[in-house]
Each structure stands twice: as structure tokens, then as C-alpha cells.
Amino acid sequence: MKPIIVVEGEKDRIALSSLLGPRAAEVEWRIAQGKGSLASVARTHLGVFGRAVALVVDADTSDAVEVQSLRASIEEAILAVGPREPHRVLVAVPALDRLSPACAATLALEIGEFLNQSQACAVR
């Protein structure tokens, strides 16, 4: 089964798909319809379906403390189901549509590592 990437909206899916290029075909996409639903969608796929999940969320800020708080709150909500599958919480600072080229490249690398880890776990 393909790993899942959960994003806030369709615009984010399009941006990430473009960023990932051919690797975008290696995932299933889930649109959470906003930041408030991200953790719930991820918990469902991790806990119920046993799928590897990456969440990509806009920070909507450049403040490092707020970014870390957002990441920690999402991680806490996800860990409530005790995921056994790989997962990642990736925060785009300040937002996917405003990433610098260097940050976009880093995000693509992080997602690539997640996909590689997911594939390695699938063959165990």
C-alpha cells in the first residue's frame, strides 16, 4: 500500500505534487479541509488502517516558538493512537506557497526520506 500525505487543502496538494515531481505518484493524497482536521485524518490512517502518514501543514507564521508549538500539538494528537507505522509532521514556514527555493528543496528531501522509510517498512 502506498503511504499517505495529508495536506490542508487542494492548493497544497497541487503545490506538493509539483514539488515532488514523479515521486508524487508514490503516495495517496488526503485533503483534510483545514488545519483542524489534519491530526484526525492522520490518526484514522495510522491507527485504523495501519498506513504510513506524512502531514504537511502551513505554519502561517515565521515565529520559531509558534512553529514548534504547532508541530508538538499535532505530534501529541497523533501519538494518542500509538502509531506503529512511520509518520512525519512537516511544517512549511511560513506556508507552502511562500517557501524559499532552499526550503522547498529541504521539504522535498524530507518527504523523499519518508517515502523511502515507508517502503523499507513495507517489505519487512
MARBAVEX-131839 format. One line per field, with one value per residue: chain; x, y, z of N, C-alpha, C, O, CB in turn; residue number from 1. Coordinates in steps of 0.05 Angstrom, whole numbers. Glycine has a CB too. Example, Ala and Ser with C-alpha at 12.3 -4.5 7.8 and 13.67 -1.06 7.14 Angstrom:
! residues 2
chain [A	A]
n_xx [264	257]
n_yy [-114	-45]
n_zz [156	142]
ca_xx [246	273]
ca_yy [-90	-21]
ca_zz [156	143]
c_xx [264	258]
c_yy [-66	1]
c_zz [156	157]
o_xx [285	268]
o_yy [-66	23]
o_zz [169	161]
cb_xx [226	282]
cb_yy [-89	-12]
cb_zz [181	114]
resi [1	2]
END
This chain:
! residues 124
chain [A	A	A	A	A	A	A	A	A	A	A	A	A	A	A	A	A	A	A	A	A	A	A	A	A	A	A	A	A	A	A	A	A	A	A	A	A	A	A	A	A	A	A	A	A	A	A	A	A	A	A	A	A	A	A	A	A	A	A	A	A	A	A	A	A	A	A	A	A	A	A	A	A	A	A	A	A	A	A	A	A	A	A	A	A	A	A	A	A	A	A	A	A	A	A	A	A	A	A	A	A	A	A	A	A	A	A	A	A	A	A	A	A	A	A	A	A	A	A	A	A	A	A	A]
n_xx [17	8	41	11	-1	-21	-53	-72	-107	-133	-101	-52	-40	-32	12	51	52	73	123	145	149	159	156	109	71	77	48	-13	-61	-91	-140	-148	-183	-171	-132	-150	-169	-127	-96	-135	-149	-99	-93	-134	-116	-67	-79	-126	-123	-70	-30	27	39	47	43	32	35	16	52	36	62	125	150	191	179	123	119	144	109	62	77	88	38	8	37	29	-26	-28	3	-30	-58	-20	17	40	62	107	111	107	111	109	125	111	143	136	90	66	59	94	147	218	265	306	283	240	267	289	242	223	264	257	206	218	253	217	183	220	231	181	173	214	196	151	168	187]
n_yy [-24	45	100	154	223	277	338	407	430	429	463	460	406	406	440	411	363	381	397	348	320	264	229	239	205	161	164	166	216	257	304	348	389	435	459	441	390	357	323	287	260	237	203	166	139	119	91	60	39	26	52	86	154	222	287	350	415	484	534	586	627	657	653	619	594	589	556	509	497	486	440	405	400	375	327	306	296	258	216	197	154	116	104	53	53	87	158	228	296	353	419	475	534	602	583	535	558	600	585	589	575	542	522	495	454	427	409	374	336	316	292	255	222	203	173	134	108	88	52	16	-5	-31	-77	-111]
n_zz [0	-14	19	56	44	80	72	81	43	-26	-58	-32	-41	-96	-100	-71	-100	-148	-129	-114	-161	-203	-159	-134	-151	-119	-74	-35	-33	17	33	83	93	121	177	227	220	207	244	259	211	201	246	238	191	210	258	249	196	191	161	133	146	126	148	122	138	138	172	179	202	219	266	309	358	357	312	330	372	344	314	357	381	342	336	387	386	346	367	406	388	387	342	299	251	205	211	197	215	180	176	139	132	120	96	48	-3	-1	5	6	-47	-25	22	0	-28	16	41	1	3	55	50	12	42	79	45	28	77	89	48	60	108	91	66	105]
ca_xx [0	23	39	-8	7	-45	-49	-95	-126	-126	-79	-28	-35	-22	39	69	54	92	149	156	153	150	152	82	55	83	32	-42	-65	-115	-144	-160	-202	-163	-112	-163	-175	-103	-90	-157	-145	-75	-99	-151	-100	-46	-89	-146	-115	-42	-16	47	27	62	25	46	18	27	56	22	79	154	159	201	165	97	122	149	84	44	87	85	9	0	50	15	-52	-24	13	-52	-66	3	22	60	73	122	96	123	97	126	113	120	146	111	68	75	60	114	173	241	275	322	264	224	285	291	217	223	282	243	185	232	263	193	175	240	227	155	177	231	179	131	180	197]
ca_yy [0	70	117	176	250	293	367	423	436	421	480	448	381	413	451	389	345	394	397	321	310	236	215	245	181	141	168	173	243	262	332	349	411	454	451	428	362	342	302	267	244	221	182	146	123	106	73	42	26	18	64	107	180	247	310	375	437	511	546	612	645	651	652	592	583	581	533	486	491	473	413	389	395	355	302	296	286	233	195	188	127	99	94	33	58	112	182	252	321	372	446	494	561	607	568	521	575	621	574	597	551	524	508	476	431	412	395	352	315	304	275	232	204	189	152	112	94	74	29	-4	-18	-47	-102	-127]
ca_zz [0	-15	42	52	52	88	69	90	22	-53	-67	-20	-55	-122	-96	-63	-122	-166	-116	-113	-188	-207	-134	-125	-158	-100	-49	-37	-21	32	38	110	94	142	197	250	215	200	262	259	187	205	266	225	173	225	278	238	171	193	138	139	141	130	149	114	147	137	198	179	218	218	294	315	381	348	294	347	387	325	309	381	386	322	344	411	377	331	385	423	379	389	315	295	225	203	207	198	215	167	178	119	144	133	83	24	-27	3	12	-10	-61	-7	40	-17	-33	41	44	-18	14	79	41	-1	63	90	26	29	102	86	30	74	128	77	57	127]
c_xx [18	20	20	5	-19	-37	-75	-116	-116	-102	-53	-20	-22	7	59	73	74	120	162	161	143	144	123	64	58	65	3	-45	-91	-117	-160	-182	-196	-145	-125	-168	-150	-97	-111	-154	-121	-80	-115	-133	-78	-58	-109	-136	-86	-25	5	35	47	41	42	27	32	30	39	37	108	166	166	187	137	98	127	124	64	52	83	56	-1	11	36	-12	-49	-15	-8	-62	-44	10	45	73	89	103	115	103	116	112	126	120	152	88	79	78	80	141	195	250	290	303	247	241	287	265	215	241	269	222	197	242	239	184	194	236	201	158	194	214	159	142	191	181]
c_yy [25	85	141	203	265	322	381	426	427	437	469	422	386	423	429	369	355	392	369	309	282	221	219	221	159	143	170	199	244	292	334	371	429	442	435	399	345	318	279	248	226	198	160	128	108	84	52	25	17	28	84	134	203	269	334	398	464	522	571	632	638	650	623	579	573	557	508	477	477	445	395	382	374	328	289	283	260	210	184	160	107	87	73	36	84	136	206	276	342	399	464	522	581	591	556	540	598	610	585	572	532	509	488	451	414	397	371	329	301	284	250	212	189	167	128	95	78	49	7	-19	-37	-75	-119	-152]
c_zz [0	11	35	60	56	86	77	68	-6	-64	-56	-34	-82	-120	-89	-85	-142	-155	-117	-141	-190	-181	-123	-131	-137	-75	-56	-22	-6	38	64	112	117	163	220	245	209	218	262	234	190	224	254	208	188	242	267	215	171	169	148	130	145	129	141	120	144	166	201	197	212	246	302	338	373	329	310	363	369	320	333	386	366	329	367	403	362	349	404	414	379	362	314	268	225	199	209	199	203	166	157	131	123	121	57	0	-24	12	-5	-25	-44	11	24	-22	-7	46	26	-8	38	70	27	20	75	71	26	54	100	69	44	95	115	69	80	132]
o_xx [39	0	15	20	-37	-17	-96	-140	-92	-85	-33	3	-3	25	81	95	91	139	186	176	121	128	114	43	43	67	-5	-33	-111	-97	-182	-196	-215	-144	-112	-171	-153	-94	-104	-157	-122	-71	-110	-136	-70	-49	-108	-140	-77	-8	1	23	61	24	64	5	56	11	30	24	114	190	149	182	129	81	114	119	51	35	74	50	-17	-2	31	-19	-66	-25	-3	-72	-47	10	66	94	85	83	135	82	137	89	151	99	173	68	99	97	82	156	191	243	287	307	241	231	287	266	206	234	271	219	187	240	241	177	186	237	201	148	189	218	151	127	203	187]
o_yy [26	83	146	204	267	331	369	425	419	427	470	417	373	415	428	359	340	387	366	290	276	202	205	217	139	126	175	203	232	304	323	372	438	417	417	384	320	296	256	224	202	175	136	103	86	61	29	1	3	14	98	136	203	270	338	399	466	518	578	651	617	646	606	555	552	540	487	454	458	426	373	360	357	308	265	262	242	188	163	145	84	63	77	24	101	134	204	275	347	401	469	532	578	586	565	537	615	625	589	549	507	485	467	428	390	373	349	306	276	262	228	188	165	145	105	71	55	28	-16	-43	-57	-94	-140	-167]
o_zz [12	25	12	80	39	98	79	73	-8	-78	-71	-38	-90	-135	-100	-89	-153	-170	-121	-143	-181	-181	-106	-117	-138	-57	-79	-1	-14	47	66	132	132	166	231	265	207	208	264	237	183	219	260	209	180	242	275	213	153	159	168	108	165	111	151	109	148	182	223	205	202	249	301	338	381	330	305	366	377	321	330	395	374	328	368	413	365	346	417	430	372	358	327	262	242	186	222	187	216	157	159	139	109	135	46	-16	-42	24	-29	-18	-47	16	35	-22	-9	54	34	-11	40	81	30	16	81	80	25	53	110	76	41	99	127	65	75	150]
cb_xx [-19	13	67	-33	25	-56	-40	-86	-133	-150	-84	-32	-61	-39	39	58	27	84	147	136	182	170	172	71	63	112	41	-60	-65	-116	-160	-139	-231	-188	-98	-188	-193	-79	-87	-184	-142	-52	-114	-172	-88	-31	-103	-171	-120	-40	-36	74	2	84	12	55	10	8	86	-6	72	169	137	231	163	83	146	172	72	43	118	96	-8	8	80	11	-67	-2	37	-75	-77	-2	28	48	50	142	72	142	86	134	115	103	168	105	43	56	33	104	172	264	292	342	245	216	312	296	193	232	309	231	166	255	277	170	174	268	225	134	191	255	164	121	202	197]
cb_yy [0	87	128	171	264	285	374	450	465	424	509	444	365	434	472	375	340	423	406	303	312	221	224	270	171	141	194	150	265	245	346	354	401	465	475	442	360	361	313	280	263	238	194	159	140	126	88	57	44	-11	77	101	184	251	315	374	432	530	552	609	643	673	663	594	604	605	538	491	516	489	414	404	420	364	307	318	306	238	206	207	130	77	117	4	59	110	185	255	329	363	458	492	560	636	587	499	586	640	543	608	560	541	528	489	441	432	414	361	328	326	290	242	220	210	164	123	114	93	37	10	3	-33	-96	-111]
cb_zz [24	-38	51	69	30	116	41	99	21	-71	-57	10	-58	-136	-74	-38	-135	-171	-88	-99	-196	-223	-113	-139	-185	-92	-35	-25	-43	59	14	131	95	156	209	255	191	200	291	258	162	215	290	207	152	242	298	231	148	194	118	124	159	108	177	84	177	120	203	188	248	201	313	321	404	333	275	366	398	299	302	406	384	293	351	431	360	309	401	423	350	408	297	297	204	180	227	174	243	138	206	92	166	133	77	17	-32	24	10	8	-85	9	54	-44	-42	64	39	-46	23	97	21	-18	85	94	-3	28	125	74	4	88	145	53	38	152]
resi [1	2	3	4	5	6	7	8	9	10	11	12	13	14	15	16	17	18	19	20	21	22	23	24	25	26	27	28	29	30	31	32	33	34	35	36	37	38	39	40	41	42	43	44	45	46	47	48	49	50	51	52	53	54	55	56	57	58	59	60	61	62	63	64	65	66	67	68	69	70	71	72	73	74	75	76	77	78	79	80	81	82	83	84	85	86	87	88	89	90	91	92	93	94	95	96	97	98	99	100	101	102	103	104	105	106	107	108	109	110	111	112	113	114	115	116	117	118	119	120	121	122	123	124]
END
